[in-house]
């Protein structure tokens, strides 16, 4: 029980650092006229293509990808493009306001909108890669990156991303329904674990005299000390600024950690950044400062490699949806980040737990009809479809209420927020 409690804390901390990266990226893009102009130029072919060629794309795609007519890849329409902007906006609001975990709702939201799971994963990875390239702040963090540490870790991450991509594509070719069920199951376990921990953390925080007990992570525990004491050369050195002579760890542990992060990115499409922080800080004993810089480094390479080599060249990316999500998330992150100045931290914690649990319920309720279609369980199509609709409506209602609340707080406090911006 204590292991799950500790790992839950580490995962939440990791998703918060990942959110800080997203917020920094969004600010970098929107504060640059040149980068904003590039984004606008990217939107033009996305919108025109959707209006002019939507019908042609929707009829051609089943023949282009896999040849599975019964469960063919999602059709494209202008409506789906609008949904992608909406999904990106909501994910951005969660990331900016809550400071954690907005990316976790993207794949479930896209799948609920009719996008096949493998396309949702590939498109999400490409959206992350595009955001990382356009808003790259790695040049500002180079002083915090241990190049040998990052290089060895990325080797493992690319291996893991390859494995994740191969697995997703194999399951899709075997049976597209099995592919959707597998991706949904992964999200059920991930979001269920995070959501339950976040809810218990929120309830614990509400109790008088209780604190969340989060730590920065720079003080090493027993596991990092043990791993760093194991000599399996070559040993990779890092954190010379933290400890005289630096710290060191075997390349094997770095590669293994990279494989895990890359595998998560390749299967779930979330970039893997939420895992990097807890693994680096709490398992391998890397300082949080070095971890943040290295995480930025790995996200660019892992998301870029996985999205292009494992999904794009096989046709499992909707470019227009990725651009729509990028646009929506940039706006959402900015509004959400401003709202944090006028709402309490405990309210933010509560919304985070509810948002993650709504994603959990969404994917959980989508599974019965998929399992019935594969004849794993006996269930009528009407019952399965009803459960799927309940999960979809519950998800979008919860996330929609959150979005409405954020916008209402934003507009009610617009004068106050403007005053804080002027003073800052």
Secondary structure, 3 states (H helix, E strand, C coil): CHHHHHHHHHHHHHHHHHHHHHHHHHHHHHCCHHHHHHHHHHHHHHHHHHHHHHHHHHHHHHHHCCCCCCCCCCCCCHHHHHHHHHHHHHHHHHHHHHCCCCCHHHHHHHHHCCCCHHHHHHHHHHHHHHHHHHCCCHHHHHHHCCHHHHHHHHHHHHHHHHHHHHHHHHHHHHCHHHHHHHHHHHHHHHHHHHHHHHHHHHHHHHCCCCCCCCCCCCCCCHHHHHHHHCCCCCEEEECCCCCCCCEEEEHHHHHHHHHHHHHHHHHHCCCCHHHHHHHHHHHCCCCHHHHHHHHHHHHHHHHHHHHHHHHHHHCCCCHHHHHHHHHHHHHHHHHHHHHCCCCCHHHHHHHHHHHHHHHHHHHHHHHHHHHHHCCCCCCCHHHHHHHHHHHHHHHHHHHHHHHHHHHHHHHHCHHHHHHHHHHC
